[in-house]
Amino acid sequence: MSAQSPIVRVDRNSRYRVASRIRVVAGVLLLAFGLLGASPARAVYALAWGDDPKYPESFPHFDYVNPDAPKGGSVNLDGFGSFDKINPFTLKGLAPAGVVQLMFETLAESSDDEPFSMYGLLAQDMVFAGDGLSITFRLNPAARFSDGTPVSAADVKFSFDTLMSKQAHPRFRQYYADVSRVAVVDARTVRFEFKRRNHELHMIIGTQLPVFSRKWGAGKPFDEVVQQPPVTSGPYLIEKIDWGKSITYRRNPDYWAAALPVRRGMYNFDHVTYKYFKDETARLEGFKAGEFDWISENSAKNWARGHVGRRYDSGEIVKHEFRHSNAAGMQGFVLNTRRKLFTDVRVRKALTLAFDFEWMNRQVFYGQYVRSPSYFTNSEMEAEGLPGPDELALLEPLRGKVDPAVFGEAPMPPSTTPPDSLRGNLRQAIRLLAQAGWNVAGDGRLRNAKGEPFEFEVLSYSSALERIAVPWARNLEKLGIHARLRTTDQALYQKRGDEFDFDVVVQSYSSSQTPGNELVERFTSGAANEKGSDNLAGVRDPAVDAIIARLLASRTRDELVAAARVLDRILRNGWYLVPHFYARAHRVAYRKRLAYPTTLPLYYGASAWMLKTWWVRN
């Protein structure tokens, strides 16, 4: 996770656990799915990909919660920018912080101390078909929406069909493209049928499909359901909104799932309020002045020099670094290959050579970061050295269709650690740019044969990006390239990103221990022209498409790892982004009146973990 990015996403299923991740997954997981040999599938309380569920059927609560945590009190948190809608599932507009986690529930809950598992939440139990082509959920008869009506199979189907419609954000149609049909079996039973085998789709349906009532919006077109409070089954309701400035949620006293093992000890605050700030300076000063109670600090400078003062010295405010086991993924300056300027891979590599991470880490970031070399950084998916036999088996059919360099050593981000140097990297960049038709003219500017200058815009909605962009731009000037930083408001930033109307932006691609469907939206040709997709770089490579399809069809852990490493090699040799860095701990400052469980989860995002498991001291 980067400390400076205005777009930092942390994937909750993201830890590399060495010992037991290579068991065979023959379409179903023998014990976890309750299948032995040719025996018919049976209903189970939990599923785990590549392993048995950690918790037995009778488990009382997750290990990383305090089951006796007191309920009550309030917590104020920070929001950034603004918001103008409640519905988080449409393309236009900005939804408020917290709305998805606090209000929308899924059929199952993932465990934060397992790489990829799910335990029934809205679903009482589930059956994964022996052929891997369907999963059936039977709903908990106690499940209720906030208006008191039961959660039905028809509501689950309605939620899915609505999200797959053109009125919802287009990313859902990419994400769930392999679902062929949703069938209502009876009032409490719903079956999802798949077009083809997909190693994780059944898990994604269980843990990531938000379920809401058919009553939400009273039959209006979904893209017109903008500011109506959703009818959902989660632990919180909306109490008060000051549009664009703050939103307060109150804990539902009639929350149906409060005593379930997957919810015991969770969501302990009576009220959760997000107060919005326009910039990082106002945010930090607001926290120090008591405007809110808890902050996950993304700025190395703020952490080292801003979080100081009387309240810290007295212990009223506590600073703590919480170590995590998350895979780091990849963050960087994404180069939009839809722009003619960035179509040549030699140009993209040259821009990467001008990024001096080692200098930044020493002079700007107080040595708090580690460079990100891979799209699967800090996990076993990270490609290293030469391809192994399992990778070559996937690569050979692509020979002649991919850069021959993919068969060589996995490329590493340029370094300025001796014997390397920035001077040497810039010399290499000049050679690459000349090969691509760009040369320094008499005025010192880099120009092509038509005399056009090499210049571009780095788009951001946070001034914090300057600490990364300005040193990079200074080095680019030495090549004759002019890079200008434009900071805009969050709404315009999102609109331009959704429409791919940018030259360069910062993006964080989180990683998990079981990568899958998210890769379709990030890197496939089909997503490249889908407005709102995460394929910001505009990757259109048949080899990438083929490897992602192969990864989704993986039947064993070994197959999954091999496919991910091959994908990593192809993407890294494409130089689609200028790699940044990541932090090995969550940096959190909080008021001493707040408390957290003694046992930490293994794989977690700081904000989601806080909302789930912290409480107010008595």
Disulfide bonds with the S-S distance in Angstrom:
none
